[in-house]
Amino acid sequence: MPFAFGIDYLAVAFLGVVIGIIFGAIPGMTATMAVAVFLPLTYAYSMEMALYLLLGLYVGGISGGLVPAILINIPGTPSSVCTTFDGHPMALKGESERALKIGITSSFIGGMISLGVLAVFTPVLAGWAIKFSAVEKFLIILFAMTVIAALSRRQMLRGIWIGMVGVLISLMNQFPVNNTFRMVPKFLQSEMQSGFQLFPLLIGLFAISQMFEECETGMRAKYTKEDAYEVSRVDGFKFTRDFKGQWVNVIRSALIGTFVGILPGVGGSAASILAYSQAKSWSKHPELLGTGVPEGLIASETSNNGLTGGALVPLLSLGIPGDSTTAVLIGAFMLQGIQVGPLFISSHPTIWNTVLMAMLVCNVIMFLVMFFPIKLISKIIFIPQERLYPVVLMMCTLGAYATLNGRMFDVWGLLLFGIVGYLLKKFNFPVSCFLIGFILGRDLENYFIQAISAKSGSLAVFFTRPMSWIIWALIAVSILYAILDNRKSKRAAN
């Protein structure tokens, strides 16, 4: 079973995990932003080395969100929302170290269980999907596009519209027959012969737009030592007792998180909320959840880290991003000329084994880095943003410039999509829908043309194969779920 491993890989994984924890622990900076910012650095790496870095950022970014959730009652990432329910009340009782240790241990266990599911189910799903023709591939991409509706809670029409805009932008210069550039000024036509590149778009949407948002508040350090609860060593020994009788909760929450991760577009916050509600339903003392008990903290942190392996299952087996972070990870594979999907495991066995090893290594490093130096980790939330963001901006600019071996147009594209991302957030359009539309748009058109070309332009080809009807049924179920979920979210908001 060949895979890449060595001291240099461990060093890169360590770097990725530490930086990911920093991004996850600072409110307003997410795992998705961390992966997007550091994606250009992988130009200089092999695919295997890039995986250790990016998966380290992913695992560290998701795990780091528990630190501000517990200490200052603000989730560092959306998936840490439920961590505040019991984590912060424990800090109020003077049990901050105990809460952090429970959260870190739960995150590690959830990550390991999701890794097992990734290793077992991805080859099975890929083996089933390898028999797909262009018809089924088109329908699978169309099914993935329904993720846009699922991501657009309380604003479905906005999400679908902006997703379609992403599709249209991705199709620029995809085929000469499109004649897209007739509407583009002549002085830009030569620059845009390759269309807009994924990497400046990614970094602009998730990093530059965030900086614009922070500029509105002066990009100052928002939290001081007076805002947080000090980490004391007095109560640390108690945490070892907290998992006694909780293993059903641990396994159930990890599997819920992994399953939600496999479902494209549902998201980490939904996994955490679902696991927390199940923990409350099955608890012997449900009235205590929310008052500062380990049971709720375990459910939240085990489930949101279970998401990491689950979200990689549809990415590596079908080429469908499970969430916004794995959508960014597609860029790393595209950069190396690797197509994720049904043929990925059979065509690139070394890279597949490296994914599993990198996930294992990154979870272990995350546990070691966060568990023992807890007092040091807890101070991450006080890093001044005015010192951090200039470094991030410099890395973003260099990465965009290097996209096509030094092209200033991509730097302007970075700024353009930073403004686009900022405006989308301002007017409550889901940015992730635009990204998914852009990523999937080219494959959508490519497989559509292949399918109808084989049948002389007849659309009946999409309804003649048994597998097509199964995928159409999945598309219908996904759309129905999105509509019902949208209505439920609107009622809850009112």
SVG drawing of the C-alpha trace seen along z (x, -y; Angstrom):
<svg xmlns="http://www.w3.org/2000/svg" viewBox="-43 -52 55 54">
<polyline fill="none" stroke="black" stroke-width="0.4" points="0.0,0.0 2.3,-2.8 1.9,-6.3 4.0,-9.4 5.4,-9.8 8.6,-11.3 9.9,-14.0 9.3,-16.7 5.7,-15.6 5.3,-15.7 6.8,-19.2 4.3,-20.5 1.4,-18.8 2.4,-20.4 2.6,-23.8 -0.8,-23.3 -2.4,-22.2 -1.0,-25.1 -2.0,-27.7 -5.4,-26.1 -5.9,-26.3 -5.0,-30.0 -7.5,-30.7 -10.2,-28.6 -9.6,-30.2 -9.8,-33.8 -13.5,-34.8 -14.2,-35.8 -11.4,-33.6 -12.4,-30.1 -11.0,-26.8 -12.2,-27.6 -10.3,-30.9 -7.2,-29.2 -7.2,-26.6 -8.0,-29.3 -5.1,-31.5 -2.5,-28.8 -3.7,-27.0 -1.2,-29.0 1.7,-27.8 1.1,-24.3 2.4,-25.4 5.8,-24.5 4.8,-21.1 4.0,-17.7 0.3,-16.6 1.3,-14.5 3.0,-17.3 0.1,-19.7 -2.3,-17.2 -0.5,-17.2 -0.6,-21.0 -4.2,-21.5 -5.7,-18.7 -3.7,-20.0 -5.3,-23.4 -8.7,-21.8 -8.5,-19.7 -6.8,-22.4 -9.3,-25.1 -12.4,-23.0 -10.9,-22.1 -9.6,-25.6 -13.2,-27.0 -13.8,-25.4 -11.3,-27.8 -13.2,-31.1 -16.5,-29.1 -15.5,-28.0 -13.5,-31.0 -15.5,-34.0 -18.8,-32.4 -18.2,-33.2 -17.9,-30.2 -14.7,-30.5 -16.3,-28.5 -20.0,-27.9 -19.7,-24.3 -18.8,-25.3 -22.1,-27.0 -23.3,-24.2 -20.0,-24.1 -20.9,-27.4 -24.1,-25.9 -22.2,-23.9 -18.5,-24.9 -18.9,-28.5 -21.0,-27.7 -18.2,-25.3 -15.8,-28.2 -18.0,-30.4 -17.8,-27.7 -14.0,-27.9 -13.7,-24.6 -12.2,-26.1 -9.3,-23.7 -11.6,-20.7 -13.9,-22.0 -11.0,-22.5 -9.6,-19.1 -13.0,-17.4 -13.5,-19.4 -10.1,-18.5 -10.4,-14.8 -13.8,-14.7 -12.6,-16.4 -9.8,-13.8 -12.2,-10.8 -14.7,-12.3 -11.9,-12.8 -10.6,-9.2 -14.1,-7.7 -14.8,-9.8 -11.4,-8.7 -12.5,-5.0 -15.7,-5.8 -13.7,-7.6 -11.4,-4.6 -14.3,-2.1 -17.0,-3.8 -15.1,-5.9 -13.8,-2.9 -17.3,-1.3 -19.0,-4.5 -16.3,-5.1 -16.5,-1.5 -20.3,-1.9 -19.8,-5.3 -17.0,-4.1 -19.6,-2.6 -21.2,-5.9 -21.4,-7.3 -21.4,-11.0 -25.2,-10.9 -24.9,-9.8 -21.9,-12.1 -24.0,-15.1 -26.9,-14.1 -24.5,-13.7 -23.2,-17.2 -26.8,-18.4 -27.5,-16.6 -24.5,-18.4 -25.9,-21.7 -29.0,-21.0 -26.6,-21.5 -26.9,-25.2 -30.6,-25.1 -29.7,-23.3 -27.1,-25.9 -29.6,-28.8 -31.6,-28.6 -34.3,-31.4 -33.0,-32.7 -33.4,-30.0 -34.1,-32.1 -31.0,-34.3 -28.8,-31.2 -30.0,-29.6 -29.7,-32.9 -26.1,-33.6 -25.2,-29.9 -26.3,-30.3 -24.2,-33.4 -21.2,-31.3 -22.0,-28.8 -22.1,-31.5 -18.8,-33.0 -17.1,-29.6 -18.2,-29.0 -16.3,-32.0 -14.1,-30.6 -14.9,-27.0 -15.7,-26.4 -14.9,-28.7 -18.5,-28.3 -19.7,-30.2 -18.4,-33.5 -18.5,-34.8 -15.9,-37.5 -17.8,-39.5 -19.2,-41.5 -15.7,-42.0 -13.7,-45.2 -11.0,-44.5 -8.2,-45.5 -9.2,-42.7 -9.8,-40.0 -6.2,-38.8 -6.0,-38.7 -9.2,-36.7 -8.5,-34.1 -8.2,-31.6 -11.2,-32.9 -11.2,-33.6 -9.0,-31.3 -10.2,-29.4 -7.5,-30.4 -7.9,-34.2 -11.6,-33.7 -11.3,-31.5 -9.0,-33.7 -10.9,-36.8 -14.3,-35.4 -13.1,-34.0 -10.1,-36.1 -10.2,-39.6 -13.9,-40.0 -13.4,-39.1 -10.7,-41.9 -13.2,-44.4 -15.7,-43.4 -13.2,-43.8 -12.2,-47.2 -15.7,-48.5 -14.9,-48.0 -11.3,-49.4 -9.7,-45.9 -8.8,-46.3 -8.3,-43.6 -11.8,-42.9 -11.0,-40.8 -8.9,-41.5 -7.9,-39.3 -10.8,-40.8 -13.2,-39.3 -12.1,-35.7 -11.9,-33.2 -8.4,-32.2 -7.4,-28.6 -6.6,-27.2 -4.8,-24.0 -6.8,-23.3 -9.6,-21.4 -7.8,-19.6 -7.6,-16.2 -11.4,-15.9 -11.7,-15.5 -10.6,-11.9 -13.9,-10.9 -16.1,-12.8 -16.1,-10.1 -17.3,-7.4 -20.7,-6.3 -20.5,-8.6 -19.2,-6.3 -22.6,-5.7 -22.9,-9.5 -19.4,-9.8 -20.0,-7.1 -23.5,-8.4 -22.4,-12.0 -19.3,-11.1 -21.4,-9.0 -24.0,-11.8 -21.3,-14.3 -19.8,-11.9 -23.1,-11.2 -24.0,-14.9 -20.6,-15.5 -21.3,-12.9 -24.5,-14.8 -23.3,-17.7 -24.2,-21.2 -25.7,-20.5 -22.7,-21.9 -20.9,-21.6 -23.4,-23.7 -26.2,-21.3 -24.2,-18.3 -23.4,-19.9 -27.0,-20.9 -28.4,-17.5 -25.9,-15.6 -26.6,-18.0 -30.4,-17.5 -29.9,-13.7 -27.7,-13.8 -30.5,-15.8 -33.2,-13.3 -31.3,-10.3 -29.9,-11.9 -31.0,-10.7 -30.9,-14.3 -31.9,-16.4 -32.7,-19.4 -28.9,-19.7 -27.8,-20.2 -27.1,-23.9 -26.0,-24.4 -22.4,-23.3 -22.3,-19.5 -19.7,-17.4 -22.4,-15.5 -23.4,-18.4 -19.8,-19.5 -18.9,-15.9 -21.8,-15.7 -20.9,-19.0 -17.2,-18.6 -17.3,-14.9 -19.8,-15.6 -18.2,-18.7 -14.8,-16.9 -16.6,-13.8 -17.6,-16.1 -14.0,-16.3 -13.7,-12.7 -17.3,-12.6 -17.1,-15.6 -14.2,-14.0 -16.2,-10.9 -18.3,-12.6 -15.3,-14.7 -13.0,-11.8 -15.6,-9.3 -17.9,-11.5 -16.1,-14.8 -18.8,-16.6 -17.7,-19.0 -19.3,-18.1 -18.9,-21.7 -17.2,-25.0 -13.8,-23.8 -13.7,-20.7 -14.9,-22.9 -11.6,-24.8 -9.7,-21.5 -10.8,-20.7 -8.5,-23.5 -5.5,-21.7 -6.3,-18.6 -7.0,-20.8 -3.6,-22.5 -1.9,-19.2 -3.9,-18.1 -5.8,-15.4 -9.5,-14.8 -11.3,-13.7 -14.2,-11.3 -14.9,-7.6 -11.5,-6.9 -9.5,-8.8 -8.7,-5.8 -7.8,-3.4 -5.8,-6.0 -3.9,-7.5 -3.6,-4.8 -0.6,-6.5 -2.4,-9.8 -5.5,-8.0 -3.4,-6.2 -1.6,-9.5 -5.0,-11.2 -5.8,-8.6 -2.3,-8.8 -2.4,-12.6 -5.8,-12.6 -4.5,-10.3 -1.3,-12.3 -3.1,-15.6 -5.6,-14.4 -2.9,-13.1 -0.9,-16.4 -4.0,-18.4 -4.6,-16.5 -1.0,-16.8 -0.7,-20.5 -3.9,-21.5 -4.1,-19.2 -0.8,-19.7 0.0,-23.5 -3.6,-24.5 -2.6,-27.8 -0.7,-28.8 -3.4,-27.8 -6.0,-29.8 -4.1,-33.0 -4.6,-32.7 -7.8,-34.7 -5.9,-37.8 -3.8,-38.0 -4.4,-41.5 -6.0,-41.4 -4.2,-44.5 -0.9,-42.5 -2.3,-39.3 -4.2,-40.5 -1.3,-42.4 0.6,-39.1 -2.5,-37.3 -3.0,-40.0 0.6,-39.7 0.3,-35.9 -3.0,-36.3 -1.5,-38.7 1.6,-36.6 -0.5,-33.5 -2.8,-35.2 0.1,-36.6 1.7,-33.2 -1.5,-31.5 -0.5,-31.6 3.3,-32.2 3.0,-35.9 0.0,-37.6 -1.2,-40.9 -4.7,-40.3 -5.1,-37.6 -4.2,-40.1 -6.9,-42.4 -9.2,-39.4 -8.4,-38.7 -9.5,-42.3 -12.6,-42.0 -13.8,-38.8 -12.9,-40.3 -15.3,-43.1 -17.9,-40.6 -17.7,-38.5 -18.0,-41.6 -21.1,-42.7 -22.7,-39.3 -22.4,-39.1 -23.7,-42.7 -26.8,-41.8 -27.2,-38.4 -26.3,-36.2 -24.6,-32.9 -21.0,-33.1 -20.6,-29.3 -23.4,-28.9 -21.5,-31.2 -18.3,-29.1 -20.0,-25.8 -21.7,-27.1 -18.3,-28.2 -16.6,-24.9 -19.2,-22.6 -20.2,-24.8 -17.6,-23.6 -18.2,-19.9 -21.9,-20.5 -21.6,-21.8 -18.8,-19.4 -20.8,-16.2 -24.0,-17.7 -22.4,-18.2 -20.8,-14.7 -24.2,-13.1 -26.3,-14.7 -23.6,-14.4 -23.7,-10.7 -27.5,-10.8 -27.5,-13.4 -28.8,-16.1 -31.7,-14.2 -32.5,-15.0 -34.2,-11.6 -30.8,-10.2 -31.2,-11.5 -34.3,-9.4 -33.5,-6.0 -31.1,-4.4 -32.2,-2.8 -29.4,-4.6 -30.6,-7.9 -34.0,-7.5 -32.4,-6.7 -30.3,-9.9 -33.4,-11.9 -35.2,-10.6 -32.2,-11.7 -32.4,-15.2 -36.1,-15.4 -35.6,-14.3 -32.8,-16.9 -34.9,-19.7 -37.9,-18.7 -35.7,-18.6 -34.3,-22.0 -37.8,-23.5 -39.1,-22.0 -35.9,-23.1 -36.2,-26.6 -39.8,-26.9 -38.9,-25.5 -36.0,-28.0 -38.2,-30.9 -40.8,-29.8 -38.1,-29.5 -36.7,-32.9 -40.2,-34.5"/>
</svg>
